[in-house]
Amino acid sequence: MSRKKATARTEPAAFVDDADAYSIEEFCRRHRLSVQLFYKLKDEMPRTFNIVKRRLISREAAARWRAEREAAGLCSATEQSA
């Protein structure tokens, strides 16, 4: 019988809650989305801005996006129950 070797798991970097802007990767990790889904649904994602070669999402844009998604979820739940 062969045993499986124990391997060290790497944990993703801790979320930085006090950041004023997130990279797309940080935003996706924070909201449990894949980066591929972010780009696939780019028109439904929060507004981004560029600083030199970096594309960032402001904390406020992320909060607006979450509020819009929650409102859309409430509207669709209300329509389904009617």
MDTraj code that builds the backbone (N, CA, C; nanometers):
import mdtraj as md
import numpy as np

residues = "MET SER ARG LYS LYS ALA THR ALA ARG THR GLU PRO ALA ALA PHE VAL ASP ASP ALA ASP ALA TYR SER ILE GLU GLU PHE CYS ARG ARG HIS ARG LEU SER VAL GLN LEU PHE TYR LYS LEU LYS ASP GLU MET PRO ARG THR PHE ASN ILE VAL LYS ARG ARG LEU ILE SER ARG GLU ALA ALA ALA ARG TRP ARG ALA GLU ARG GLU ALA ALA GLY LEU CYS SER ALA THR GLU GLN SER ALA".split()
xyz = np.array([
    [0.0824, -0.1181, 0.0000],
    [0.0000, 0.0000, 0.0000],
    [0.0868, 0.1244, 0.0000],
    [0.0546, 0.2121, -0.0883],
    [0.1300, 0.3372, -0.0898],
    [0.0477, 0.4465, -0.0224],
    [0.1162, 0.5296, 0.0475],
    [0.0505, 0.6403, 0.1167],
    [0.0594, 0.7663, 0.0331],
    [-0.0417, 0.8473, 0.0456],
    [-0.0360, 0.9773, -0.0212],
    [0.0562, 1.0685, 0.0580],
    [0.1333, 1.1448, -0.0130],
    [0.2238, 1.2385, 0.0526],
    [0.1462, 1.3617, 0.0976],
    [0.1804, 1.4082, 0.2138],
    [0.1204, 1.5321, 0.2627],
    [0.1858, 1.6492, 0.1906],
    [0.1031, 1.7351, 0.1399],
    [0.1565, 1.8525, 0.0717],
    [0.1088, 1.9770, 0.1436],
    [0.1917, 2.0762, 0.1423],
    [0.1555, 2.2030, 0.2069],
    [0.0596, 2.2783, 0.1163],
    [-0.0466, 2.3265, 0.1750],
    [-0.1409, 2.4072, 0.0982],
    [-0.1071, 2.5538, 0.1188],
    [-0.1151, 2.6256, 0.0124],
    [-0.0918, 2.7690, 0.0251],
    [-0.2269, 2.8373, 0.0362],
    [-0.2399, 2.9200, 0.1342],
    [-0.3630, 2.9949, 0.1551],
    [-0.3533, 3.1257, 0.0777],
    [-0.4662, 3.1693, 0.0207],
    [-0.4617, 3.2986, -0.0474],
    [-0.4301, 3.4095, 0.0523],
    [-0.3747, 3.5149, 0.0011],
    [-0.3398, 3.6282, 0.0874],
    [-0.4648, 3.6797, 0.1575],
    [-0.4472, 3.7256, 0.2780],
    [-0.5606, 3.7768, 0.3557],
    [-0.6191, 3.8992, 0.2859],
    [-0.7495, 3.9154, 0.2990],
    [-0.8152, 4.0298, 0.2384],
    [-0.7751, 4.1565, 0.3123],
    [-0.7582, 4.2605, 0.2366],
    [-0.7266, 4.3898, 0.2963],
    [-0.8562, 4.4701, 0.2962],
    [-0.9199, 4.4793, 0.4126],
    [-1.0490, 4.5465, 0.4202],
    [-1.0385, 4.6977, 0.4143],
    [-0.9238, 4.7527, 0.4486],
    [-0.9119, 4.8975, 0.4500],
    [-0.8552, 4.9536, 0.3197],
    [-0.8443, 4.8714, 0.2172],
    [-0.7928, 4.9189, 0.0890],
    [-0.8951, 5.0113, 0.0240],
    [-0.8478, 5.1166, -0.0401],
    [-0.9379, 5.2087, -0.1095],
    [-0.9691, 5.1619, -0.2504],
    [-0.8884, 5.0701, -0.3023],
    [-0.9121, 5.0159, -0.4357],
    [-0.8601, 4.8730, -0.4403],
    [-0.9247, 4.7922, -0.5233],
    [-0.8883, 4.6512, -0.5369],
    [-0.8443, 4.6236, -0.6798],
    [-0.7482, 4.5352, -0.6954],
    [-0.7179, 4.4852, -0.8288],
    [-0.8331, 4.3934, -0.8682],
    [-0.8420, 4.3583, -0.9938],
    [-0.9492, 4.2686, -1.0376],
    [-0.9371, 4.1348, -0.9665],
    [-0.8151, 4.0856, -0.9497],
    [-0.7953, 3.9582, -0.8802],
    [-0.8413, 3.9675, -0.7349],
    [-0.8082, 4.0778, -0.6673],
    [-0.8513, 4.0962, -0.5277],
    [-1.0035, 4.1057, -0.5182],
    [-1.0636, 4.1811, -0.6099],
    [-1.2094, 4.1943, -0.6111],
    [-1.2750, 4.0579, -0.6300],
    [-1.2246, 3.9809, -0.7247],
    [-1.2828, 3.8486, -0.7520],
    [-1.2661, 3.7560, -0.6323],
    [-1.1497, 3.7558, -0.5719],
    [-1.1265, 3.6714, -0.4541],
    [-1.2192, 3.7130, -0.3404],
    [-1.2325, 3.8418, -0.3207],
    [-1.3156, 3.8953, -0.2131],
    [-1.4630, 3.8609, -0.2318],
    [-1.5083, 3.8548, -0.3574],
    [-1.6491, 3.8272, -0.3865],
    [-1.6715, 3.6839, -0.4363],
    [-1.5677, 3.6033, -0.4256],
    [-1.5745, 3.4609, -0.4630],
    [-1.6210, 3.4404, -0.6068],
    [-1.5594, 3.5156, -0.6962],
    [-1.5839, 3.5042, -0.8395],
    [-1.4545, 3.4634, -0.9065],
    [-1.4664, 3.3993, -1.0203],
    [-1.3449, 3.3712, -1.0963],
    [-1.3126, 3.4935, -1.1821],
    [-1.1867, 3.5102, -1.2121],
    [-1.1450, 3.6214, -1.2975],
    [-1.2068, 3.6041, -1.4361],
    [-1.2185, 3.4788, -1.4819],
    [-1.2797, 3.4520, -1.6120],
    [-1.4243, 3.5011, -1.6149],
    [-1.4992, 3.4766, -1.5067],
    [-1.6379, 3.5227, -1.5004],
    [-1.6432, 3.6751, -1.4992],
    [-1.5495, 3.7382, -1.4308],
    [-1.5443, 3.8844, -1.4284],
    [-1.5364, 3.9386, -1.5706],
    [-1.4450, 3.8847, -1.6508],
    [-1.4288, 3.9348, -1.7871],
    [-1.5438, 3.8919, -1.8775],
    [-1.6018, 3.7768, -1.8521],
    [-1.7150, 3.7302, -1.9324],
    [-1.8355, 3.8215, -1.9118],
    [-1.8594, 3.8626, -1.7874],
    [-1.9728, 3.9491, -1.7536],
    [-1.9268, 4.0924, -1.7270],
    [-1.8270, 4.1352, -1.8005],
    [-1.7618, 4.2646, -1.7798],
    [-1.8608, 4.3813, -1.7742],
    [-1.9661, 4.3772, -1.8556],
    [-2.0626, 4.4875, -1.8578],
    [-2.1466, 4.4945, -1.7306],
    [-2.1547, 4.3850, -1.6566],
    [-2.2326, 4.3820, -1.5326],
    [-2.1455, 4.4012, -1.4084],
    [-2.0166, 4.4124, -1.4275],
    [-1.9237, 4.4263, -1.3155],
    [-1.9045, 4.5735, -1.2805],
    [-1.8436, 4.6014, -1.1650],
    [-1.8253, 4.7418, -1.1264],
    [-1.7304, 4.8153, -1.2201],
    [-1.7443, 4.9458, -1.2188],
    [-1.6579, 5.0313, -1.3001],
    [-1.5139, 5.0208, -1.2544],
    [-1.4238, 5.0241, -1.3478],
    [-1.2810, 5.0166, -1.3165],
    [-1.2133, 5.1455, -1.3619],
    [-1.0928, 5.1668, -1.3120],
    [-1.0116, 5.2792, -1.3576],
    [-0.8672, 5.2329, -1.3668],
    [-0.7899, 5.3026, -1.4475],
    [-0.6505, 5.2652, -1.4696],
    [-0.5576, 5.3619, -1.3983],
    [-0.4531, 5.3035, -1.3398],
    [-0.3424, 5.3817, -1.2864],
    [-0.2187, 5.3180, -1.3478],
    [-0.1559, 5.3908, -1.4346],
    [-0.0437, 5.3421, -1.5151],
    [-0.0904, 5.2154, -1.5871],
    [-0.0388, 5.0988, -1.5523],
    [-0.0792, 4.9750, -1.6203],
    [-0.1734, 4.8898, -1.5366],
    [-0.2138, 4.9400, -1.4204],
    [-0.3009, 4.8618, -1.3315],
    [-0.4461, 4.9023, -1.3494],
    [-0.5339, 4.8047, -1.3525],
    [-0.6781, 4.8287, -1.3574],
    [-0.7323, 4.8019, -1.2182],
    [-0.7985, 4.9018, -1.1596],
    [-0.8457, 4.8924, -1.0221],
    [-0.9954, 4.9182, -1.0130],
    [-1.0534, 4.8733, -0.9020],
    [-1.1944, 4.8950, -0.8710],
    [-1.1982, 4.9667, -0.7368],
    [-1.2629, 5.0819, -0.7325],
    [-1.2686, 5.1564, -0.6065],
    [-1.3593, 5.0847, -0.5070],
    [-1.3359, 5.1115, -0.3805],
    [-1.4189, 5.0529, -0.2748],
    [-1.5647, 5.0942, -0.2942],
    [-1.5870, 5.2199, -0.3342],
    [-1.7229, 5.2697, -0.3548],
    [-1.7909, 5.2001, -0.4721],
    [-1.7171, 5.1780, -0.5805],
    [-1.7747, 5.1081, -0.6961],
    [-1.8108, 4.9647, -0.6594],
    [-1.7276, 4.9006, -0.5794],
    [-1.7571, 4.7639, -0.5350],
    [-1.8820, 4.7622, -0.4476],
    [-1.8969, 4.8615, -0.3599],
    [-2.0148, 4.8691, -0.2728],
    [-2.1411, 4.8936, -0.3552],
    [-2.1332, 4.9827, -0.4554],
    [-2.2490, 5.0074, -0.5433],
    [-2.2873, 4.8808, -0.6180],
    [-2.1869, 4.8081, -0.6680],
    [-2.2115, 4.6846, -0.7423],
    [-2.2827, 4.5826, -0.6536],
    [-2.2355, 4.5677, -0.5290],
    [-2.3008, 4.4743, -0.4362],
    [-2.4454, 4.5152, -0.4109],
    [-2.4693, 4.6445, -0.3900],
    [-2.6056, 4.6933, -0.3653],
    [-2.6952, 4.6672, -0.4864],
    [-2.6426, 4.6887, -0.6070],
    [-2.7201, 4.6623, -0.7288],
    [-2.7522, 4.5140, -0.7420],
    [-2.6548, 4.4289, -0.7123],
    [-2.6781, 4.2840, -0.7209],
    [-2.7823, 4.2400, -0.6186],
    [-2.7752, 4.2951, -0.4975],
    [-2.8733, 4.2607, -0.3941],
    [-3.0126, 4.3064, -0.4354],
    [-3.0232, 4.4277, -0.4909],
    [-3.1531, 4.4787, -0.5351],
    [-3.2079, 4.3934, -0.6490],
    [-3.1219, 4.3538, -0.7416],
    [-3.1659, 4.2690, -0.8525],
    [-3.2134, 4.1341, -0.8005],
    [-3.1463, 4.0824, -0.6994],
    [-3.1870, 3.9552, -0.6402],
    [-3.3211, 3.9662, -0.5712],
    [-3.3452, 4.0779, -0.5033],
    [-3.4741, 4.0990, -0.4368],
    [-3.5862, 4.1139, -0.5385],
    [-3.5596, 4.1855, -0.6483],
    [-3.6615, 4.2041, -0.7518],
    [-3.6978, 4.0712, -0.8163],
    [-3.5989, 3.9905, -0.8490],
    [-3.6279, 3.8624, -0.9142],
    [-3.6976, 3.7671, -0.8183],
    [-3.6656, 3.7732, -0.6897],
    [-3.7325, 3.6880, -0.5913],
    [-3.8781, 3.7298, -0.5762],
    [-3.9053, 3.8594, -0.5809],
    [-4.0421, 3.9097, -0.5700],
    [-4.1235, 3.8697, -0.6923],
    [-4.0619, 3.8792, -0.8112],
    [-4.1310, 3.8420, -0.9348],
    [-4.1633, 3.6933, -0.9371],
    [-4.0738, 3.6104, -0.8858],
    [-4.0959, 3.4659, -0.8861],
    [-4.2072, 3.4263, -0.7907],
    [-4.2216, 3.4978, -0.6792],
    [-4.3243, 3.4618, -0.5820],
    [-4.4621, 3.5136, -0.6230],
    [-4.4666, 3.6082, -0.7176],
    [-4.5960, 3.6641, -0.7607],
    [-4.6644, 3.5768, -0.8622],
])
top = md.Topology()
chain = top.add_chain()
for i, resn in enumerate(residues, 1):
    res = top.add_residue(resn, chain, resSeq=i)
    for name in ("N", "CA", "C"):
        top.add_atom(name, md.element.get_by_symbol(name[0]), res)
traj = md.Trajectory(xyz[None], top)
